[in-house]
Structures are given as C-alpha cells and as structure tokens.
C-alpha cells in the first residue's frame, strides 16, 4: 500500500529531476520517469525497519539456516547491518539517478554496502571461511550490477526480482523482508509493464540486486546448486555478454545494447520478451523442484547443463555482439 501511495507522489514531485531521456542504448523513444526505485525502495526500507522494531524481521523463513535477527539468537544486530547495507546500496543508486555518479565511486559505494551486509557483527562473517567470504563479497557486488545491466526493457528486472523472491519463498528461504519487497515490486510492475510509464532507475535495480543476492546467499549455505540455478537467465546473459565483448576486445565497462535480451526485444518487442522470461523461469522452477531430492552430484550436473544450453542459445541470439545493420 505504501508503494502505491509513494509512486504517484514521487512521479509528481520529481517530474523534471528524475527523467530517463532516450539515448543510443535506450529501448524507449520519449522521456520516462525513473522514480520507481525511489518509491518502492523507500517503502521497503520503512516497512522493514518497522518489522524490525516489532521483532518480526527476517531475511529467511528457514530455521535450518542462519536468520538475520532470528528468535534463536535473540539478536537484531545482523538485521540492522543488513538494512544498513541495503540503504547504502539504495542511496548509491539514487545518487546516480539524480547526478550520474562516476563508475568508480558507484562501485566503491556498492562495495561499502555489501561489506556492511556481510561483514558486520552477526552477519555472514560468522558462518563462512575467510576465502569463501571474499568470493561471496565479490559475487554480491557482481550480482548487484547484473540487475543493473539487465534493467533495460519494460518489466524485465521487476519480473525477475518477483520470480526469484517467490521461488525463494516456495523453497522456504524468503522471510518477511523478502515478501515485502516482492509485494512492492508487484505494485511497481503495474506502472512498469509495456509500455512503461515508470522506470525503477539505478536505485531500484541496485536494491533488488542486493536483496535478492542476499537471499540467494542464504540458499547457498544449504543448497549451492539451487542458488546458481534460479537466477540463470540474468547471470548467464550478463556473464556471456561480458566474456564475448572481452574476447572481441571491446571495452566491457562502456554502455551498450548487446545483451541477448536486448536483441530479442528489438526483434520481437517487450511483451514477447517478458513472456519468454516467465516461461523460461517456470521451466527453471520445475527443474529445481525435480532436482530437489536428487543427489548433490546429479543436481550439479543439472545446473551445469542448464547453464551451457542457455549460454549456447543466447550466443546464437547475439549476446555480446552488435545488432546486424538493416
């Protein structure tokens, strides 16, 4: 409800300050508001802070894995550090939406937010080997940017965020905090579906990447293969595009329109792309359910096979290469 109130309000108040003007990599032709991330991000942070104050806050609902602010430990320290990290990540994106912050400062603030979330007292540092903790730190920074890179067509990033949070809930890993974000994204999606009236901006995509990445880390503690399988469409498209561009000796840090999803959107439109994403994600979900009881080695083989098949298909679509001239 708070998101539904804040979206029209922020669109009106920031009607001239938070506009996404079309450029060479845009999929829209007229300016659109990018205040969505400001609205649902603020709503989620306030709701999560309220839940924490009422002692109802959790990232995961699974009592078998470590919980932020769990009743078992009686501590909310980890939850406070998680929300601090999320707030830093969200503010970083918001600054970029308003002022176009240089990339090196954006990455620095992302690293600061991730560090707060996983290195603060009573957080992931209590559960992971130092070497694995470094890899987790780098992986979460990367995952934040995955959502940023993939937020390029109407409804795509919000749909993926909703799917991943719902899947985590289905498998018993999404607590109240995750459920609140899923509801906020569903409300935002009303304005973001093709043809979108509202974009989420970097504030929104960065926040989703951090929060969803965090719950995937919770899953990773128990089911590493599942944590790699669920976000396969976003991670494979981003990673493959990056590798192909590096192989072609193109600057990987420059903005472009060479992701596979961007090729699909150009050829078929936004709605078919969204339909393809949801159908593909449902297939992934069915594979995850089917593999839930498999031995670990078989599950790893399944995940590797899915990644390789998808990478082949996305490469054929054109990931990492410019669109052919017409």
N, C-alpha and C positions, 0 to 999 in steps of 0.2 A: 504494500500500500504506500509506503514511504517513497519507493522508487517512482510509482505512478504520479505522486504529487510533485516530486522534485524534477522529473523530466520536463514537463511543460514550463515549470518555473525557470529552470536553467536555460532552456531554449530561448525564453523571452529575455531574461536578464543579460545573457551573453550572446545575443543575436548577432552582434557585429564582432565580438572578440574571439569567439570560438567557431570560426568558419573554415571548412576544408575546401580550399579552392582547387579546381582541377589542374593537374599537371601532366607530364608525359607518362607517368605510371598510374594515373587515376583510372578508375572504371566508371566514374560519373562525369557528366558534362556541365553541370551547374553547381555553384557553391552549396554545401550542405553543412548544417550544424554538427560539430563533433563534441557536443556537451554530454553525450550519453554516459561516458565513463565517469564524468564528474558526478552525475546524478546517481547512478546505481552504485558507484564506488562509495560515495558519501553515505548513502542509505545503508549499505552493507557494513561499513565501519561503525556507524552509530548503533545499528542493530546488534552487531557482535559485541560492542562494548557494553550494551545494556544486558545482553545474555551473560556476559562475564560477571557483571555486577550482581546479577541474580543467581549466580553459580550454576548456570545452565549451558555454559560454553564448552564445546568440544570440536576438534577437527575430525576425529574418527569416532564412530559408534561401536567399534570392535574392541571389546575388553581384552582381547588377547594381545593387542599391540599397544604400544605406548600412547597414552592420550595426553593432549595438552590440557592442563588443569583438571586432570581426572580425579574422580572421587576417591580412587585408590590411594593417591598420593596426598590428596587434600591440598594440593598446591595449584595456584593460578599463575605462578611465575612464568612458566613456559608459554601460557596463553598470552600473557602480556607482551612477551618478546615476539611472539608470532604476529600479533596485531601491530606492534611497533614496526616490524619488518614490512608488513603489508602497507602500512601508512606511508612509509618511506618510498616504497615502490610506486604507490598510487600518486603521491605528491611529485615524484620524479617525472612520471608520465604527464601529469597535469602541467608542470612547468614547461615541458616540451610542447604541449598543445598550445600554450599561451605564447611562448617566447622562442621556440626552436633551439633548444639547448644543444651545443656541440656533442658529438657522439662520445668523445672520451669522458665527458662529465656525466652523461647518461649512464654509461657502463659503470662508472665509479659509484654512482648513487644506487644502481641496481645491486652492485656487489655489497654495498653497505646494508641495504635492506635484507638481502639474502643472509649476510653474516648475522644480523640481528635475529633472524628467524631460526637459524640452525645452530648458531654458536653461543646464544645466550644461555643463562642458567636454566637447567631443567628442560633443555631442548634436545635436538638430535645429537649434540656432542656427548650426551650421556650414554648413547646407545651404539655408536659407530666407532670403528677403528680410525685413527687419525688419517690414514691414507684414503680410506673409503670416504671419510668426511670431506676431504679435499675434492674428490671426484664428485660427490654429491653437491658441493658448493658450486663447482663449475657447471655441473649438469643443470642445476636450477637456474643459474644465470642464463644459460643457453636456452632453456625452456621458456623463460620469460620472453626472449627475443623470437623464439619460434612463433608464439602467438602474435607478436608484433608484426612479423613478416607475413603471416597468414591472414591478417586482418586487412584484406584488400578488396573484398567484394561483399555485397549486401548479405547480412545474416550469417556469414560463414563462421567467424570466430565465436559469436554468441551461441550458435548451434552446436559447435564442437564443445564449448565450455559446458553447456547444458548436458550434452550426451555424457561427457566424462564424469560430471558430478553425479548424474543419475546412475551411471554404471557403477561408480564407487559406492553409492548408496545400496544398490542391488547386492553387491558383494559384501556389504557390511562394513564399509570403511568411511562413509561420509557422515560426519556428525552434524550437529545443528548449524554450525558456522557454514558448512558446505551447502546445506539445504537452503539456508537463507540466500546465498549467492545464486543458486540455481533459480530460485523464485524471482530474484531481481533481474536476472538475465532473461527470463521468460517474459517479464513485463517489458523490458527494453526491446526485446525482439519484435514486439507489436509495432514499434516505430522503425525498426531496422530491416524488416523483410523487404524484398524487392517490390517496387522501387523505394529505396530507403529515404525516409525523411530526416533520419538522425544517424550519426556515426558514433562509435564509442571513443575514438581518439586513442592516443597512447596511454592515457590514464586508465582506460578500460581494459585494453589488451594486456598491458603490463600487469595489472592487478589480477586478471584471470590467469595469466601465465604463472604468477607466483602462487596463488591459492590452489589452483588445480595441480601445479607441480608439487606443492607441499603434500597434498593428499595422495598423490602418486608415490611420494617417498614413504608415506605410511604403508601403502600397499607393498612397496619394495621390501620393507622389513620382513614381510612374511611370504609374499608371492612375487619375486623379482620378474619372472616371465610375464605375469599378468600386467605389471606396471609398464613393461615395454610394449605389450600388445595393444592395450586400449587406445593410446594416442597415435597409433601407427600412421594414420593418414597425414597428420600435421608434421610429425617428426620425419617421416620418410620424404615428403615433398621438400621440406626445408633443407634437410641434410643432403639429399641428392642434388638439388639445385645448387647448393653451395659447392659441392665436390665437382660438379660438371663445370661450373664457372671457374673454379681454380684450375682445373685441367685445361680449360680453354684460355688460361692466363688473363682472365677478366678480373678487375678489382672486386673482391667479394663484398666489400663494405659499401659500395655505391648502390643507390636505389635502382631498381629495375622492375621489369614486368615479365620475368622469365620463369616464374613458378608454374608448375603443371596446372594448378587450379586457375591461374590467370589465362593460360592458353584455352582451357575448357570454357571459361566464362566468355572469352572473346568469340569463340566459335559457336557456342550453344546458348549463352545467356546465363543470368544469375539463377533463375529458378531451376533449370535442369542441373546446374552445379550443386545447388542445395539438396535437390532430390537425390543426386548421386552420392553426396556425402552421407545423408541419413541412411540410404540403403546400404552403403558400404559399412557404416558404423553398426548397423543391425547385424550384418554378416559377421563382423568382428565380435560383437557381443555374443552371438550364437557360438562362435568358435571358442570364445573364452568360457562360456558355460559348459560346452562339451569337453573342454580341456581341464575343467576344474578338478576332476578326480583322476586325471592322468598322472603317471609317474613324472617326476621333475624332468627327466631326460626327454621324455616324449613332448612335454609342454614346451621345452626349449626348442626342440626341433620344429614344432608347430609355429612358434613365434618367428624363428629364423626364416622358415619357408614363406610365411605371410609377408615379411619384410622384403625378401628377394623378389617374390612375384609382383608385389606392388611397385617396387623400385623399377623393375623391367617395364611395367605398364606406364608408369609416369615418365620414364625416359623416352618411351615411344611417343608419348603425347608431346614431349618437347621440353621437359624440365631442364633448366639451366641454359637453354638456347633461345635466341630471339625468335619472335614470330616471323614466318616467311612473308616476304613482301608480296602484296597483291597487285 
